[in-house]
Amino acid sequence: MKKRVFSAIIMMIIFVPLLITGEKIFAGLMALLALLGMYELLKIKESEKSIPLIMKIFAYILLVFITLNNIDRIDFHYTMDYKMISLIIFIFIIPIVLIGDNKTYNISDALYLVGSTLLLGFSFNLMTIIRNYDLNYFIYLLLVSTITDTFAFITGQLIGKRKLCPKISPGKTIEGTIVGTAMGVFVASSFYHVFMNHQYSLVILILITTMFSIVGQLGDLVFSMIKRYYNKKDFSNFIPGHGGILDRFDSLIFIVLAFILVMGMI
């Protein structure tokens, strides 16, 4: 626990100033985190089967392009770049034929790279766009993720008895999920209500925030499923007491994806 708390303090000391500064400095941080996340996904994949070096290099390069795409936008008019998506599909899938050896590189490897590049690229790119649009929006989403995770963990450690998904994530409990969701919704909704606009009723705000909290926890479970599939406890040990970058950002990744969907509907 002490190691976990100490790591959290160090992360805040590094992350908060860059978050406040924003713009290209924050975008650079997001690109770095995306690259570290890709490293973790590739490393865990290669615990089962290696991927050709050239394909990994392409993955890192394309990920940076996606993560830094449209970072100067100051609105939520987010458009999909089909040219980039087409390029990603071609670069990762056509080599299946060119290499011509399923033991070296196959469709499973190609689709893994396509999915990993798009998931990390879009989500960390959205974090930058949301931050550049309004710092308070990013803080609101960060509170949903952080407070939910923190109180779910603490509650699970103190009074958690009933396992939520023991085969996926043995440490998660029903008690932790309930308290984590409640606290995440309360703190994030309070922040939004006090520091941001009031165009939505309190009831709608609470409902939307609850959805974000639940989606974030589902995202956590999705990444836990990836780890379980490869028989790994953590994605890496980049963050002592927490695991890897994806162990820390898993819920926020899904929350920002849900946020852009909601913003496109209302």
N, C-alpha and C positions, 0 to 999 in steps of 0.2 A: 504493500500500500504506500509506504514512504517513497519508494522509487517511482510509483505512478504519479503521486502528487508533485514530486520534484520535477519530473519530466513535463507535467502540465504547466508548471510555473515557467520553466524555461521556454516552452512553446509559446506561451502568452507574451513573454518578454520579446521574443523574436517576431511573432505574428502581428501583434496589435499595432506597433509603429508602422509596419508595412501596409496594414489594412487602412490605417488612417491616412497615410500618404497617398495610396491609391494609384490610379493611372498606370503608367508603364512599369513602375517599380512593382506594383501589386501583380500586374500581368506577368512579369518575369517570375515572381514567386509561384504563381499558378502553373506556369509552364514547367518550372522545376519540379513541383509536386506531381504534376501529370507524368513527367518523365520517370520519377521515382516510382510512381504507381505502376507504370508500364514495366519497369524493371522487375517489380514484385510479381506481376502477372506472368511475365516471361519466365522468371526464375521458378515459380511454382509449377508452371506448365512443363518446364524442362526437367523437373524431378521425375517425370514419367518418360519424356522423349525430347531429345534435343531438336532445336530449330536452326536452320542454316543462318550463319552470321549475317549474310547480306539481307535476309528478310527481317532480321531484328533491327538492323540499321535503318531500313526503309520504315519500319514501324515507328522508331524514335523520330525520324525526320518528319513524317506525315503528322504525327501527334503534335509536334511543335507548331506546324502550320495551322492545324485546326484550333489548337488552344489559343493562338494569337490572332485568330481571324475576327475581324470587326470589333476589335477591343476599344476603338475610339467612339463607338456608338453611344449615344446618351439617351436612348429610348429602348423600348421593349419590342421594337419591330425586328424580330429575329427571323432572318430568312435562311433557308437551307441552301447550301452551296452544292448543287448537284454535280458540278464539275469536279469538285474535290472528292465527293463520294464515289463518282465513277472512276477517278484515278486510283483511289484506295482499293476498289474492287479489282481493277485490272492488275495493279502491282502485286497484290497478294494472291490472286487466284490463277492468273495466266501461268506463273512459274510452275504450277502443278504439272503442266504439260511439258514445259521447257526442261524441268529437272527430270521428269519421267521416272521417278523412283518413290513409291509410296512410303518406303522405310525412311527416306531422307526428308521428304516434304509431301504432305497429302492434304486433302480437302479439310480434314479436321483442323490441321495446323493453320490453314489459310483462313477459315472462318473464325477461328480463335483470334487471329491477328486483326481481322476486319472488325469483329465485335469489340475487342479491347481498345482499338484505336478510336472507334466512334464513341464508345461509352465514355472513356476518359477525356477525349478531345472535346466533345460537346459539353460535358458537365463542368470541367474546369474553365472552359471558355465562357460558359454561362455565369460562373461565379465572378469572373472579371467584368462582364457586361453589367451584371446586377450591381456590383460594387461601384462601377463608374456612373451608373444611373443615379443611385442614391445609396449612400453609406448606411442609412437607417434600414433600408430593405435587407441588405446583406446581414446586418447585425440581428435583425428579426429572425431571419432563416437560421443563422448561426445559433441563436438562443434556442430555437426549437430543437435543433439537433443536439447541442451540448447539454442543455438542461435535462432533456429527456434521457439521454445516455447516462449522464452523471447520476441522476436520482434512481434510474432503473438499476444501475450497478450497485449503488449504496444500499438501496432497499433489498435487493436480492441477497447481498452479503449479510445484512442484519436480520431480516425476517423472512426472506424468501424460502418457501418450502415446496411449492408446486412448480415443477418444471414446465416451461412453456413449450419448447421444442427440443427435448433431450437428445434426439438423434442428429439435430442440426447444430445447436448451440447449447451444450450442457449447462452453462452458467446462467442462462436466462431463465427468469421465473415469472409466473403470472403476477405475483405481487409486485415485482419490479416493473413490469410492463404497465400495470395500472397506475402506480405512483409516478413513474417516469413520465407517462403521457399526461397525467393531471398537472404535474409541476411544469413540464415543458409548455403546455398550453397556457397555464396561468401566467408564467413569467413572460413568455413571448407575446401573448395577447395584451398583457399590461404594458409592455414596452411599446407595442404598436399603437395602443389607444392613447398613451401619454405623449409620445414623441412624433407620431406620424399622422397622416390625414384621417379624417373621420367620415369618409364617403360610404363606409360599410357599417351596418348596424353591429352592435356588440355580439349579437347571436350569430350572425353570418361570420364575423371575425373568428369567434371561438370554433365554429364548425370547420372553417377552412384550416385553422391552425391545428385542430385535432387531426384532420386528414393528413397534414404535413408530418405531424408527429408519428402517425401510424405508418405512413409511406417510408419515413426514415428508418423505422424499426424493421420494416419489410426489406429495405435495402441492406440493412445490417445482416439479416438472415440470408439474403441472396449471396452476399460475399462469404458468409459463413459456410454456405453450401459449397462454394468453390473450394474453400479450404478443406472441408471434409472430403470432397471428391478426391483431392490429392493427398489426403491424410496428413494435413498440416494444421498446427495449432494457430500460428500467426503467419501473416504474409512475409514478414521479415522482423528484424530486431532494430530497425532504425530508431525507434522511440522506446527506450527502456520502460518497462512496465505497461506499455500500451501495445507494442507489436510494431507493425509497419504503418506506412502512410495510409494504405487502404483500410487498415484496422481502425484508423482514426477518422477518416473522411468518408467511410462507406455510407453512413446515413445521410450526410450532407449532399453527397452526389445525387442520391435519389430525391432529396427534398428540392434541390434547385431544378431538377427535371420536372418535378410535379408543379413547381411554382410557375415555370414558363408556360405549362399547359393551362393552369388556372388563369394566368394573365391573358392568355389568348382567347379565353371563353367569356371573360367578364369585361 
